[in-house]
Amino acid sequence: MRLGELNWMQIESYLQKDNRVILVLGSTEQHGYLSMLTDVKVPLALADAASQQSNVLVAPPVNFGNSPYFAAYPGTISIRVETLLNLAEDIVRSLYSQGFKRILILNGHGGNAPVQNHLQEIVRGMPDLRIAWYSWWTSEGVTAVAEAHGLRSYHANWIEAFPFVRVTAIPQTNKEPLGTNRILSPEQAKEFYGDGVFGGPYQVDDAIMSEVFSTALKEIVRMLEVL
């Protein structure tokens, strides 16, 4: 149940019986052979599935995040950290002022991490607000699934290669993991990472992806229950 598909009267009626809402934070950035909106599509799919089970409303996703390191990859749209923090705060405050007192943020992008710290600052002024943060790919359950299959998660590799974000043929090989402690310019990052995948298998069996999705979904539904 998406907020954008209802009118204001229906939302007012919803708030009379439930004050929970799911907010997806994503990004528009390069993901190798996957969709530029991978960081939106994955958490939004999880949010929709969780909504079907819990009847919790899903707010329109935030499609942009902080991705300056990928700026040399065509299609990446990055916003400044300051802009991101202000945007997230304004959205939370707007939802809160209308009666949404329990907010679950489903985060799909590592570059959005500063938002979590910022929210810890602003909740002091909203004592009856209950807010939770869930970055699906780093969760305890998803990490356990990866380890059970002897897999490690890297940007744009198998962990994000769900069928609904594949937009072209994907290599069936493994890529040597790439890592650096250097802060790279966008041009240096493109040269260093090449196709944009940070390493590991490009793709795994869909059964594993289904296991990852169902595990994350269970965690999200549980968080909504106790929020």
C-alpha positions in Angstrom: 0.0 0.0 0.0 1.8 3.1 -1.3 1.1 6.6 0.0 1.3 8.0 -3.5 -1.6 5.9 -4.7 -4.0 7.2 -2.1 -5.7 10.5 -1.7 -5.4 12.6 1.5 -8.7 11.5 2.9 -7.7 7.8 2.7 -4.4 8.6 4.4 -6.3 10.5 7.1 -8.4 7.4 7.6 -5.3 5.2 7.8 -3.8 7.4 10.5 -6.9 6.9 12.7 -5.9 3.3 13.1 -2.2 3.1 12.4 0.7 5.6 12.8 3.4 3.5 11.1 5.1 4.3 7.7 8.0 2.9 5.7 10.4 5.3 4.1 12.9 4.0 1.5 16.2 5.8 1.1 18.1 4.9 -2.1 20.3 6.4 -4.7 20.8 6.8 -8.4 24.3 5.5 -9.1 26.3 3.0 -11.2 25.8 -0.7 -10.3 27.9 -2.4 -12.9 25.6 -4.4 -15.1 22.6 -3.7 -12.9 20.0 -0.9 -12.9 21.1 2.6 -11.9 18.2 2.5 -9.4 19.2 -0.8 -7.8 19.5 1.0 -4.4 15.9 2.1 -4.7 14.3 -0.9 -6.4 15.6 -3.5 -3.9 14.4 -1.8 -0.6 11.2 -0.7 -2.3 10.4 -4.3 -3.3 11.0 -5.3 0.3 8.9 -2.4 1.5 6.0 -3.4 -0.8 6.2 -7.0 0.3 6.3 -6.0 4.0 3.3 -3.7 3.4 1.3 -6.6 1.9 1.9 -8.6 5.1 1.5 -5.8 7.6 -0.7 -3.2 5.9 1.8 -0.5 6.8 1.9 2.5 4.4 4.9 3.0 2.1 6.0 6.5 1.5 7.5 7.5 -1.9 11.2 6.6 -2.0 14.0 9.0 -2.0 15.8 8.3 -5.3 18.9 10.2 -4.7 21.8 9.8 -2.2 25.4 10.8 -1.7 27.6 9.1 -4.3 30.4 11.6 -5.3 32.9 8.8 -5.8 30.8 7.4 -8.8 30.3 10.8 -10.5 32.5 9.9 -13.5 30.1 7.0 -14.3 27.4 8.3 -16.6 23.9 8.4 -15.0 25.1 8.7 -11.4 23.2 11.6 -9.7 24.8 12.5 -6.4 23.6 15.0 -3.8 25.7 16.6 -1.1 25.7 15.2 2.4 24.2 18.5 3.7 21.4 18.3 1.1 20.8 14.6 2.0 20.6 15.3 5.7 18.2 18.3 5.2 16.0 16.3 2.9 15.7 13.3 5.2 15.1 15.6 8.2 12.4 17.5 6.4 10.6 14.3 5.3 10.7 12.8 8.8 9.4 16.1 10.3 6.7 16.3 7.7 5.5 12.8 8.3 5.7 13.2 12.1 3.7 16.5 12.1 0.9 14.6 10.3 0.7 11.8 12.8 3.2 9.3 11.6 4.9 8.5 14.9 6.5 5.2 14.0 8.8 5.3 11.0 10.9 2.5 9.6 13.6 3.6 7.2 14.7 1.0 4.7 18.0 2.1 3.5 19.4 0.8 0.2 22.6 2.8 -0.1 25.8 2.8 2.0 26.4 6.5 1.2 23.2 7.4 3.2 24.9 6.3 6.5 25.2 10.0 7.7 21.4 10.2 7.8 21.3 7.6 10.6 23.6 9.7 12.8 21.7 12.9 12.0 18.3 11.3 12.9 19.7 10.4 16.3 20.2 14.1 16.8 16.8 15.3 15.8 14.7 12.7 17.6 15.6 14.5 20.9 13.0 17.2 19.9 10.4 14.6 19.1 10.1 12.4 22.2 7.1 10.4 21.0 8.7 9.5 17.7 9.8 5.9 17.3 12.2 5.5 14.3 14.2 2.5 13.2 16.9 2.0 10.5 17.4 -1.1 8.4 20.2 -1.5 5.8 19.1 -4.8 4.3 22.5 -6.0 2.9 24.3 -5.6 6.2 21.6 -7.2 8.4 22.3 -10.1 10.7 20.0 -12.5 8.7 21.3 -11.5 5.3 24.9 -11.8 6.4 24.2 -15.2 7.8 22.7 -16.3 4.4 25.8 -15.1 2.6 28.1 -16.9 5.0 26.1 -20.1 4.7 26.8 -20.1 1.0 30.4 -19.1 1.3 29.8 -15.7 -0.3 30.9 -12.2 0.5 29.0 -9.1 -0.4 30.5 -6.2 -2.4 29.1 -3.3 -4.2 27.1 -4.3 -7.4 28.0 -8.0 -7.1 25.7 -11.0 -6.5 24.1 -9.6 -3.3 22.3 -6.9 -5.3 21.7 -8.9 -8.6 18.0 -9.7 -8.0 16.1 -10.6 -11.2 14.2 -7.3 -11.1 17.3 -5.1 -11.3 19.1 -6.9 -14.1 19.0 -4.8 -17.2 21.6 -6.7 -19.4 23.5 -9.9 -19.6 25.7 -10.4 -16.5 29.1 -12.1 -16.5 29.1 -15.6 -15.1 32.5 -15.2 -13.6 34.1 -14.0 -10.4 36.0 -10.7 -10.1 39.0 -10.3 -7.9 37.9 -8.1 -5.0 39.1 -4.6 -5.2 39.7 -2.5 -2.1 41.6 0.6 -1.2 42.1 2.9 1.7 42.6 5.9 -0.6 40.1 8.5 -1.2 39.7 8.5 -4.9 38.5 11.2 -7.3 35.6 10.2 -9.5 38.0 9.7 -12.4 40.4 7.6 -10.3 37.5 5.5 -9.0 36.2 4.7 -12.5 39.7 3.7 -13.6 40.2 1.6 -10.4 36.9 -0.2 -10.4 36.4 -0.5 -14.1 33.0 -2.0 -14.7 31.9 -0.7 -11.3 31.6 -4.1 -9.6 33.9 -4.2 -6.5 34.5 -8.0 -6.7 33.3 -11.5 -6.1 30.6 -13.4 -8.1 28.6 -11.2 -10.5 25.6 -13.4 -10.1 24.5 -16.5 -8.2 21.6 -18.9 -8.4 18.1 -17.3 -8.1 17.3 -19.6 -5.2 20.0 -17.9 -3.1 18.6 -14.5 -4.1 15.1 -15.7 -3.0 16.6 -16.8 0.3 18.2 -13.4 0.8 14.9 -11.6 0.0 12.8 -13.7 2.2 15.2 -13.4 5.1 15.3 -9.6 4.8 11.5 -9.5 4.5 11.1 -11.5 7.7 13.4 -9.1 9.6 11.5 -6.1 8.3 8.1 -7.4 9.2 9.4 -8.2 12.7 10.8 -4.7 13.0 7.4 -3.3 12.1 5.7 -5.4 14.7 7.9 -4.1 17.5 8.4 -0.5 16.3 
